[in-house]
Amino acid sequence: MKESFTTNNNVLNEINTESDIDAGNTSNNRYDNKLFQNDSQQKQNNEFIITSITPTKTTINNILDISTNYNDDIFMFEIKGKTKLNSEINWKIYKSHQEIKDLFENIRMELNKKNISNTYILNTCKLIKGYLNEEITDNIKTISEYIMNFYNSEDGNKLEILNEALSISVISFVNNCEIKPLEGYALKKAEPRFLRSMLKTIFFPLEYLFFKEWNKRWLVLKDEMICYLNSPKTLAGKNAYWFDNEIKIIGKGDKDLEIRYEYKNGITLKFNSRFERDLWKKEIEKRIEKINEDIKNNIYSSYTSMKTNCGAKWFIDGENYFEYLLEQLKNAKESVFITDWFLSPELALKRPINYKEFIDKNNEFRKKLNFSNVSRLMDIFYLLAKKGVKIYILLYSEQTLALSINSFYTELTLKPLHENIFVTRYPKYNISHLWSHNEKLVIIDQKIAFVGGIDLCWGRYDSNKHPIVEEENE
């Protein structure tokens, strides 16, 4: 151990000496056993700050929990850090001796290529090149500190090579999440497309002129799906593959992994090594096993696991939807946006209701309206508009010869209720007889959105009992 500490101190002293010479400073005490002295402002600017990297020497068999015929030594690094909102996150990466050695050389090359002048990083990478030719087990803690300090430096977290090595991308810490997904590069086999299939069938040689068989993609493995991005710097990607109880994970050869579905296209991946392939296979299977366990305990007998804390609520029948919508509309503070194919002003969201109460030419009933007894759409809109809520309604302006949804009547009924109610019928001139806007949206205060499915109109109300006729109000 003494020899390793001597080696470390020599490296640190050499770095100090070269750095100070470059800066015109002959003092060797400025380094103070740290590569970088980051100020608090720099840390605030970073999305993520690494607080520690703990290395452990282990074997492939220990990591995979299986016996393999390629049981090489490997280093596991446990990384801990904080996001700018102080959420603590930790994850693990695995590197061989050669990968660690290549990392520092690749960092130096990227700095030179991008003309980034960071004296500490450049000098460290140059000096550590020879240092890594030796047995690195005793010095792995020092190497881990170098990596941590590189990332936390002003230029370090901009280095693509370093982010790739640490499995960090633009979505690693999105929404201040506390669980980081498993990430990394792999080759993805090109998926079948119509043009490619045609070339393969008819003009076989042309297929390889116009299409690559494998494309480098950044993989992201979350609890319930795996997806890929074009690179770790962008959110541009194409497909997400969700896990269910029918998915199959198949290892092929030494490096290939196939994710196969019974009724739809899957994906084939190629990794750098058999260990990397087996590690991803293990992590995917672990998530699928958990989903299968959740499915067994799923009270809805669904094909996938129940979701929690997802911010979404499902409605099956009009009764549940209308009643829940009524309560949310009552709490509106600023605005309500509605788009509908058909909207009926007299529609009651809460049933049963006695419509005879509203047959009043003098509208005396409106004086008695309040949020505790309101049910009809037009009355809800009236009360909300009175207290200053802006209501914007977009309706489909139908072909009157073909449809009897009478959007003109809806506009004529709602607009005069209050100046805060705005109704637009679109399009003004319907040229196409085969087109209609069919969106069904209700957005409250731009915070709660009801999407899809049911227009706020006659003929949409139903309950889980599915009665032939609606219950009457006694």
N, C-alpha and C positions, 0 to 999 in steps of 0.2 A: 504493500500500500504506500510505503514511503516513496518508492520509485515513481509510482503514478502521480503522487502529489508534486514531486519534483518536476516531472514532465509537464504537468498542468501549469505550474508557476513559470517554468521556462517559456511556455507558449504565451502566457499572459504578459510576461516581461518583454518578449519579442514584439508582441502586438503594440504594447505601450511605446516602445522605443521607436518603431516605424511610424506610428501615428503621430507621436510628438514631433518627430523630425519633419513630417509632412506639414505639420501645423506651425513649425518654427518654435517649438517648445521643447526644452531639453529635460523637463521634469518627468520622472518615472512614477511619481506617486499619484498622478491625476486619475489613473485607471481605477484604483480602489476595488479590484476584484470584480468589476462589472464591465461588460462591454459597452453598455449604453446608460446614460443618465437621462431618462425620459422625463420631461416636465409634465405637470398635471394637465396642461392644456392639450398636449399631444394625446394623452390617454382619453380625454373627453372626446376628441375628434374621432377616435377609432370606434367602430361598431362593436368590437370585441377585444378584450385584453386578456392575454394568457397570464395566469397567476402562478402556475406550476406545471412542470412536466416531470413525471416520475417514471424512470425507466426500470424495466425488469427483464433479465435474460431468462428465456424459457425455450420450450420446444414446440414444434408444430403439433405433435400429438397432444400436448397439454392444452393447447388453444382450441383444437377441434374436438377434443374429448373422444378421440378414436385412435386406433392404432393404424399408422400409415407406413408405407415402405420408403418414405422420404422425410424421415423425422430429423430435420435439420434444426440447428439452434437459430433462434430468432429473437429480436428485441421487441418487447411490448412497451409502448409509451402511453401512460394515462395522462391526459391533458385536462387541466382544470382552468376555468376562467370566468369572466363576468362580461355581460353585455353592458351597453351604455345605460340601460335601465336597471342595472345591478342584479339581473337574474344570473344565478350560478349554473354553469353548464359543464359537464365533463363527458369525455368519450375516450376511446382507445384507438390507437393505430399500431400497425405492426410493420417492422422494417428489418431487412437482412443487413449484414455487415456491408455488402456491396451497395445496397440502396442508400445507406447513410453516407458512405463515401462519395457516391455519385451526387448526392443532394448538394453538398458544399461546392463541388465543381460546377454544377448546373446553375447554382445561385450566382457564382462569380461570372459565368458566361452571360447570364441574363442581365446583370448589372452593366456589363460592358456593352452588350447589344443595345440596351436602352439609354446608354450614356448617363447612368445614374452614378453620381460621385458620392459614395458613402465609404469613407476611408476605413472605418472599423470593420464593416462587413467584408470589404475587398481584402484587407490584410489578414483577417481571420481565416477566410476561405483559402487563401494562398498558403498560409502557414500550417493550417490543419490538414492539408492534402497529404503531407508526409507523415503527419501525426497519426492519420487514420490507416496508414499501411501496417501499423503495429496491431497487436491485440487490443481491442478497444473496450473490453469488458470493464476494466478498472477505471477507465476514463469516461464511461458513458454518462455519468451525472454531469460532468463538465460539458460534454457535447450537448446534452439536453438543455443546459442553461444557455449555450450559444443559440440554439434553435429558438428558445423562448425570447431571448433578447433581440434576435433578428426580427421576429414577427412584431414585437412591440415597438420597434424603432420607427422612425418617421417614414422610411422607405420600405421597410420589411414587409408590411401587410399588403403592399402593392405588387409584390413579386409573385408571378403566376406559379413558378416552380415551388415556392414555399407553401402557398395556399394549397396546391395540389398534394404536396407531401403530407400536409396536416389535415387533408380532407375537408377543406373549407371552401364554400361557394357563396354566391349571393343570397341563397335561401337558407343557409345554415342556421342563422339566428333570426329568421323572419318572425315578426309578431312577438318578439321577446319570448320565444318558446324556451322551455326548460329541458326538452329532450332533443338532442341533435340527431338528425337522420344519419344512417350509414351512407357514405358518399365515396365516389372514386371513378376514375376513367376505366372504360372497357371498350372493346370493339363490338358494334352491333351489326348483326347481319341485316342487309337490306331487306325490307319487307316487300311482299309481292304487290305490284301495282299493275294496272291494266296494260300500260305501254310496255313495261318491262316483260310482262308475261307474253305479249304479242311478239316482241323481238326475240325472246327466248325460243318461242315455238317456230317462228317463220324464218327469222334472220339470226340464227344462233350466234355467229361471230360478232354481230353488232352489239349484242347485249353488253359485252365487256368493254366496248369502246365508249358507251354512253353512261354506264352505271358502274359504281364501285360495289364490290361484293360485301365489303365490310366498311363501316364508318365509325370513327372515333367519337364516342359520346360520354357525357358525364352522367353517371347513374346516381339516383337518389332513392334510397330504400327507407320507407316510413312504415308505421305499424300495420297499415292495411293495403299498401300498394307499392309498386316500384315504377318509377318513371325515368325519363332521360331528358337532359338538356343538351343543346348543341355545344356548350362549354360552361365551365363553372362561373363565368363572368356574366352570363345572360340568362334570362328566364325563357328564352325561345326554345321550345321543345315541341314534341308532337303527341306522343301517346303516353297514357298512364295505364298500367296493368293492375287491376284490383284483384285482391286475393279472395277466393271463395272456397267452398268445400269440394269443388271439382277440379281445381287447378293441380297440375303436375309439374314437379321440378326434376329435371333429368340432366345428369352430368354426362357429357360425351367426350371421349378421348381424355386428354390431360388438362385441357384448358377451356373447353366449351361448356356452356350451360344453357339448357333450353327451358323456357317457361311455356307450358303448353295448356291450352284450354280445349274443352271438348267441342264447343260450338262456335269458336271464333279464333282469329289469328293470334298467335302468341309472339314470342320474341326469342332470338338466339343470340347469346353473348359469348365473347371470347376474351379471356383475361390473360395477364402477363405470365402467370405461373399457375401450377396446379394448386398450390396452397391458397392463392388469392381466389381461385374459382371455388374451392371447397369452403373457404371462409364465407363467401357470399351465399353459397348454397345452404350452409348451416344457419346463417342469419335469416334467410328467407323462410326456411322450413320452420324455424322457431316461431316466426310471426304467423305462419299458416296454422301451426299447431294450436296457438292461442286462439285464433279465429275459430277453428273447428271446435274448440272447447266452449267458446262463447255461443256458437250455434246450437250446441247440444242443450245449453241452458237458456236458450232464447224462447221467451214465452210466445213469440209470434211465429215460431217455426220458420224463420227467414233463412235465406241462403247465405247470409253473411252476419257479422256480429252486430249487436246493438251499439248505437253511437251515443256518447255522452258529451255534454258540454260543447255541442256543435252549433248551438244557436239557431237551430231549425226545428219546426214543428209541422207534423203532417196532419192533414185533414182528409178523411175518407168521404164523409157525407156532408150535404149542405147544412144540416142542422148544427153540427159541431163548428163548421167554418163560420156560418152566419152569426152564431152566438158569440164566438170568440172575437170576430171582427167588430161586433157591436160594442163590446167592452173596450177594445182598443181605440175605436173611433171616439168614444166618450172622453178619453184621456188626451185627445189631440190638443196641442198647444199652439202650433204655428201654421201647419199646412197639411192638406190631403190631396194627393194626386191619384186620379182614377182613369184607367183606360178600359173600355168595354166594347164588345161587339153589340150588346143589347143591354140597356139599363132601364129598369122599371122604377119610377120615382115612388110609387105606392108600396113597393115591396117591404114586407115586415121581416126583420132579421130575427126577431124572437117570436116563437109560436107557442101555443095558439093565440090568436088575436081576433077580436070582434071588429070587423071592418065597418059595421053599421055605425060605430061611434064617430067615424070620420065623414059621414054623409051630413054635412052641415054647410049650408050655403054661406053663412056669415063667418065661417071659420072660428067659431067661439072656442072650439076645442084647443086651438093653438095657444090661447091665453093660459091654458092649464098645463101646457107642455113643460117638462123638465127632464133632466137626464135620468131620473129614477124610473120614469114611466114611458120613455120614448122607445119606439121600435121601428117605425117606418123610415126608409132612407131619406125622403124629402124632409121629414121632421128633424132627423139627426143633422142633416146639412144645415137646416135653418138655425138650430140652436148653436151649432159650431160657428156659423157665420156671424151670428149675433155677438158672440164673445171674441170675434176678431180673427178666427181661423180662416185662412184662404183655402178655397176648395176649387180645384182645377179638374175638369172632366173632359176627356177626349172620347168621342163616340164615332162609330162607323156610320158614315152617311150612306145608307143602303140604296140599292136599286128598288125603287118603290113598286115597279111593275112585278118584281119577283119576290120581294120580301115585305112582311107587314110588321117589322119591329119598330117602326115609327119613331125614329130618332128625333124628328122635328117636334113631336109631342113632348118628348123628354126635355128638350131644350126649352120649349115654351113653358113647361111646368116649373123647371128648376131656376131658370134665370131670374124671374120676377121675385123670388123668395127673398133675396138679399143681394146687395152689391158685391159681397165677397164670394159669390158663387159664379164661376166662369165655366161656360160650356162651349166646346168646339166640336163641330161635326166635320168629319174628313172622309174622303176628299170632297171638295166643293163640286167638282165635275168628274164623275166616275166614268172614265173612258172605257176601262176594261170591265166586261161582265163576269170575268173569271177571278176577280181579285176582291179581297176584303181584308181590312186589318182586324185581326182576331185575338189581340192580346187582352189578357185579363189581369190587371194590376191594381193594387191599392197600396199606396205608400204614405205612411203617416209620419209627419215631422222629419222625413228623410232619415228615419231610424229603423222603422219596422216596415217590412215589405211583404205583402201577400201576392204570390205569383202563381199563375197557371190555373187552368181548370174550369172555374165556375164564374159565369157572368152574374152580375147583381140584377137578376130579372126573374120574371115569372117562369115556372117550370123547372127550376133548379133545386128547389128545396126537397130534401129527402132525409130519412133517419136510418139507423141501422136495422130498424124493424121493417123498413120498406113497405109501408101501408099503401093500399090501393087508393084511398082518399085521405085527405088531410083531416086531422082532428079538429073539431069545431070548438069554439069558445062558448061555454055554457052561458 
